[in-house]
Amino acid sequence: MKTVSKSWIYKNLKSFNNNKSRVGSIVQSIIKDIERNGDKALLKYVKKFENSKAQIKDIVFSKKQLANAYQSLSLKDKRALKLAHQRIYFYHLKQIRKSYSFRDQEDSKFHIQWNPIENVGLYVPGGMASYPSTVLMTSIPAKIAKVPNVMMCVPSQNGKTSTLTLAAAHLSGVDKVFNVGGAQAIAAYAFGTKTIQKADKVFGPGNQFVAEAKKQLFGTIGIDLPAGPSEVLVIANNKSNPSWVALDILAQAEHDINAKTYVVSRSRDILQKIKNEIAVKLKNLPLQNVKHSIGNNCFLIHAKNEKEIYEISNFIAPEHLHIHSKFNKSLLKNIIHAGSVFVGEKAPVALGDYTIGTNHVLPTDQTARFSSGLSVDDFVKKTVFIEAGNKTLKKIAQPTIDLARQEGLEAHALSVEIRKIKT
């Protein structure tokens, strides 16, 4: 946990992200192995990282296993899962795209058709904790988009897979669930194996190996975004509750040993109080990775003024931004780069992780500067149909011919010119 300046963050942000060269070479080796050896390689990695006694048949969960997992839940857990499903579904239902048609003044006809992606592969983390919430966050927009085949990969812990995660897959109607994780799961989606069907696009967050696999395989397979270890930046002021801010920081540090957390404030006094609260509350948390994350990747940043606060926030472009003050319209103008923005002390980021309804699959590692969180849009693609007639050609044929010849593309010009003559 360090107290640093704006200039320090600007200079060092990239340097403490991850050892990407080491991760990259490991992932590249796994990808090549899966591409060449399919299920044989897949089983090798499952045995190495998840379940030493696994057989290839153990990789596939049956529909009955998913249903049994759901039925075995307590009434309390069923209610929580259903509430989260209901709220996430309601929020994402507003995002449905509708196909439409129109004509222009020259009687050119256009039809924009939105179609779902046919085969998608969801990735749900499971190495250090279970994430039924991620099942809901990825599968619900896929189902709203009417994707015909929704697959899911989830790793196990010592050969055991979270009952709640499998129950969430059942509740959401996931079509196929596979007990495999890591870069090998992403590679299996990319190339297909005898057991796991090739996907057109892969979705979901993961550790640095999963994020790196998605980057390396982009082009072979579509990706949502290379979402890596969790991030949160809290903007605090002298009225902020230090205890609440400390827990907001620790909540995201729980996700991963490489999770990155920041507090920015104009008040040195509140930064010190928050630092003290983090140290006190850290002692009572069960997960050891929180201590590693806070020790190595937690930064308290003093800003000179409000303008500098926004500059720092937009530079970091955090996955989650939590502003401990009331909403005002200036936020819309000043906050440009962030995955999701939580406003006010009554809106902790944890609500967004589970039940508020918005998606928690968000851009990390400064990629919020050019990308957005997961939505129904990511599960559909548009195709444009174009129809032209005599009136269209009369208006635009000659300019088209002229431009084509300026570019030295004579066949382009002739393909239009021959139609111009015949009209």
N, C-alpha and C positions, 0 to 999 in steps of 0.2 A: 504494500500500500504506500503510494508515493504522493506527496504534494508537489505539483509541478506548475509551470507557467504555460501560457499559450505558445511561446516560441519553442519550448521543449516538446510539446505535442506535435507541432508542425514539423519539427526535425526528426522525431523518433517514432511517429505512429507506425510507419511501415516496418521499421526494424524489429519491433517486438511481436509482430503478427504470428508467424510460425516459421519453422525451418522447412520452407517449401521445396528446396532442392532435394532434401532427404525424403520427404513425403512423396514427391513427384516420382522419384526413381522406384520406390516401393510399389506405388500404385501402377506404374507402367508395367512392371513385372507381372503383377496380378492380372492386369488386363490381357496381356499377351498369352498368359497361361489359360485363362478362360476361353479366349478366342480359339486357341489351338485344341484344347482338351475338353471343353464343355463340362458335362456333369462330373467327369472324373476329377477335374481341377476344382470344381465347385465343392464337391464332397471333401476334398483334401483341406480346403480352407475352413469349412464348417467344423471339421474334426479338430483343426488346429486352434481355432478361436472361440468356438461355441460349445461343441458337444463331442467329446472324443469317441463316443460310442455310436454316433449317428450313422445311419444307412441312407441311401438315396431316397427311399420311400418315406423317411422321416422328415424330409424337406417340405412335403406337401401336407397342408392341413385340409381335412375333409370338411364339407358343409356341416356334417353332424358334429364334428369337434367344435366348430365355431358356435353352433346353436347351443351345445351343451355348456360351453363357456359362459354364454349369456344367461342361461337358465340357472347356473350355479351362483350367480351374483346375489348379494344381499339386496333387500328392497331399497336400502339407502343408496347403494352404488348404482342400481338400475335407475333410480330417480335422478341422480346426478348426471348420469350418462344421457338419459333422455332429455333432460333440460338443456344440456350443452348442445345436443343434436338439434333440438328445436330452435334454439337461438342462432346457431351457425347457419342452419338451413334458411331461416327467415332473412338473415342479412344477405346471404349469397343469392337468394331468389330474386333480389332486386337487380342483379347483374345480367340477367338473361338477354342475349342479343337476338334481335329479330331481323330476318331477311327482308329486303325491300327492293323496289324497282323505281326507276325514274327515267324521263326523257330530257334531252336538252333542246335548245331552240332549233337545231339542225336535224331534229328527229332521230338523233342517235339514241339507242335504247341501252340501258344498263340495269343489270340485276345483281345485287350483292347477296350471295348465299352463304349463310353461316352453317357449318357442319361440325359435329363433334369429331375429335381425334378418335380413331378406331380402337387402338390398343394403348393403354397407359399403364405405367408401372409406378406404384407408390412406394416410397421408402419411409419406414417408420423406425426411428432409433430405438435401441433396446439394450445397449451394452451396459450402461450404468444405472438405468432406471427404466420404468415402463412409461410409454407415452400413448395411451388411448386417445388423448386429445389430438395428437397428430394424425391418427387414423381419421377422426372426424374432419379435421381441417383440410385434409387432402381428398378424401373420398366424397364428401358432400358436394363440393363444387363439381367434381367429376360426374356425379350422378345427376345433378341439376343440368349439366351440359349434355346429358344423355349419351355419355361414352358407352359403347357396347361392351367393352371388355376392360374391367378395372382389376388389375392385379396388385398385390402388395407383398413386399418383402420386409421381414422383421427379424432381427437376430435374437438369439436366446441368451440367457445367463446360465452357464453351467448346465446346458441342456434343457432348461425350463423357460417357457415363454409366458409372459404375463397373461393371466386369464382375462383381465380387464381389457387388454389390447385386442385379444381375439374376440371378446364380446362386442367391442366397438366395431370391429370389422363385420360382424354378423348384423348388428343394428343398422349399419350404413349400407349393407348390401354389396360388399366387396365380392367380386366373382371368384377370385383365386388368391389364396394366401400361402406364402412360402416362408419357411423357417431358415432364412439366410440373411446375413447382413454384410456391412462393409463394402469396400470397393468391388469385391467379387459379385455382390448383388447387382450393382450398377452395370458391371461388365456383362453379366448374364442377361440383363434387360437389353443391352445394346446389341449383342450378337445372337441371343437365343441359345438355349441348350435343349436337350431332349426333354428335360423336366420343365424348364421355364421358357415360356413363349417370348419371342422378341417383341419388345415394346416400341411404339413410335416416339414416345416421349416419357421422361421420368420426372417424378415430382417428390418433394419432401426434403426436410433438413437432415443433416448428419454431422459426423465429426469431420476433421480435416481430411481424412482419407476418402470419405464419401464425396466431399466437396471437390477434392482434386480429381477423383474419377469422373465426376460429371463434367469438369472442365476439359479433361483429356478426351472424353468420348463425344463431346459436342460436335455434331456433324454426322457422326454415325447414328446418334440418337438425339432427339430434341431434349432440352433440359428446361426446367422452370427458371431456376437461378442457382448459382453455386452457394447456397446458404450454408454457412459454416457455424463455428461456435457462437453462442449467444452474446449479445451486446446490449447494454443499456447506458444511456446518459441521462442523468437527473440534473435539471436546472433548479437550484435551491436559492432561497433568499433568507433574510434574517428572521422571517416569520415561519419558516418551514419547521416541521417537527423532526428533530434529528433522529429520533427513534424510528419514525416511519420511513425516512429516507434510507436509513441503514438497512432496514428490512427489504426495501425495494432493490437495493444494491445486492444484498445477499441472495435474494430470490433468483436473480439471473445468474449469479455466480454458481448456483447449485447445478446448473445444466452441464457444465463441462470444465475440465481443468484449464482450458484455454479461453474460457469466457472472459470478455473484456467489459469492465465497468468504470464509469466516470461520474464524478459530481462536479458541476461547474457553478460557481457563485462569486458574487462581488464581495461577499462577507467572509473574511478570514476566520472570524469567530465561529460562524455556522459550520464552516469546513472542518474546524478542529472538533467541534461537538459531534459532528457526523462521524468523523474518524474514530473518536472515542466510543461511540455507540456501536460501530461496526465491530470493533475489537471485543467489546463486552458480549454482544450477541453471537459472535462467531464461536465462542466457547461452548455454546449450547446446541449447536447444529451437528447432526449425526454424520453427514457426508464429509469425508476427508478432502475431497476434491475442492470443496469450497475454500478451505484454508490455502490451498495451492493457488487457486484462481485469485483470491484477494491478495495474497502475498506477492504475486507476480504481475497481475494485470488489473489492479484497481488504482485509479488515478484521481486525485482531488486537485482541481484546476482553479486557480484564482484568476478572475477576469477583472480588468480595470473598470469596465462600464458595461451597460446593456448591449451596446453594439458589439463589443468583443465577445460577449456570451453567445450571440447569434453566429458570429464568425467561427467560433470554435465548434459549435454544434454542427453547422453546415459543413465544415471541413471534415469532421469525424464521420458525418452522415450515418448516425447510429441506427441499428436495427430497431431499437425501441428508444423513444425520447419521452421522458416524463417531466412535465413542467409543473412545479409545485406552486402554481398561482392560478387565479381565475382566468377563464377564456376572455380574450379581447381580439378584435379584428386585426391588430398589428401582428399577431402571431401568424396569420395567414400570409402576410407579406414577408415576414422575416424568417420563418422556418421554411426552407426550401428542400433540404435533403434529409429525409428520415423515413424509415420503413413504416412505423406507426407512431402517432403522437398522442400521449395520454395527458390530459389537461386537468389540473386540480388535484388536491390531496386525496379526494375520494375516488380517484380512478387509477389504482395501482396497475402496473403492467400485468400482474398475475391474472387480472380479470380477462385481459386479452389472450392470455395463454389458454384459457379454458372456456369461459361462458359468456363473455360480452357479445360474441357473435362474429367479430372481425377475424381475419385469418392470422394465424401466428407463424406461418411460413413466410419469412421476410428477408429482404436483402441484408447481407452483412459485409464487413470488411470494405467499407466505403462504396459498395455497389449501389447503395440507395441514391447515389448521385445520378444514376442512369436507369434504375429499374425499380419495380414496385412489388408489393406483396402479392401472394397467390390469390387468384380470383377465378371466376367462371371463364373469363376471357382466355385464360391459359389453356383451357381444355377444348377450345374450339378454334377453327380457322376459317377464313373467308375466301370464297372463290368468286371472281367477278366475271359475269357473262356480258358480252358486248355485241350489239347488233347495229349495223349501219346500212343506210340506203342511199338512193340517188341524191337526196337533199344534203346528206352528210358529205358525200364525195364532192359534190359541187362546191361546198364551202371549204373543205380541208385537204382535198387531194393535192392541189398544186403546192401549198406550203409544205406538205409532207414530202413530196418529191424533191423540193428544193433543199430541205434540211437533210434528207438522205444523201443527196449528191454532195452537199457540203462536207459530210462525214466520209465520203468516198465509198458509200455502200450502194452500188448501182443496182443490184438485184432488188434491194428494198424499194428503190425508186421505181423500177420497172413493174414490180408487183402491184403498185398503186396506179401507175400510169396506164397499164393495160385495162384496168377497170374504168378509169376515167374516159378512155376512148369509147368503151362499149356503152356508156350511159347517155 
